Amino acid sequence: MELTVPDKSNYLRGLLILIGKDKNIAIKEKELFLRLSKTLGFSEKFCNDAVDELFVNKYLIEDPPKFSDIEIAKAFIKDGIQLAFADGSLHLYEMNWLKFVGDKNNVDYDWSAEQLNNFKKLGKIERSKITFEIEKLVLTSQDKLIV
């Protein structure tokens, strides 16, 4: 599966909206967002500015992203759960945002709930060692280009 430019943009925009849903951007959330934005190939300055201006950006469209492949949507939900928990808890607005993304991309709600429950069961050390799904997808896409 190839990550298209629109998929990458939607992924980034969706994560940006997610970290702002609880009206507080924790340092760890920003760090992880910048890590993911680098993985997706976006400029660090652009992404830093996007986070810093998140609450005043009237041009940011808050519609849930629609991805070209359900596997990208599932990766987004799994990464979103991890990112939302970066500040220690999952806020109701963050959870609802992930549900809206799942709905728009026809991801089964039971699957999403199972991912959330699996993540909650992990200890703090285990959670910190998880790699993001988008990193795996980007690596897979790059491997296909090399072959």
C-alpha angles and dihedrals in degrees: 000000000000123000107227124210091252090051091051091047093047091047092052094044091048092051091047091053090046095056090052097048094092090047090241128090111204118208091244091052091053092047092051092044090053090048091053093044089055090050089053091051101251125144115264092222092051091050094044089053091046091056094043092050097038098113095047099040104112091179096063107110110217098201111126111261119255112214128204092235132034090227090063089050090050090049089051092053093048091047090044091055090052093046093047091053092051090096092050101264144050111240120215091242090053091049091049091049091054089049091052090051090050092049093050091050097043093245111161110251092221090057090052092048090050091053090051093049092047091052093048090055092058119097122239093260092048090050092053092054097054116112120219119257092228089059089057092048093049091050091049091050092049092049090055091053092053095052 
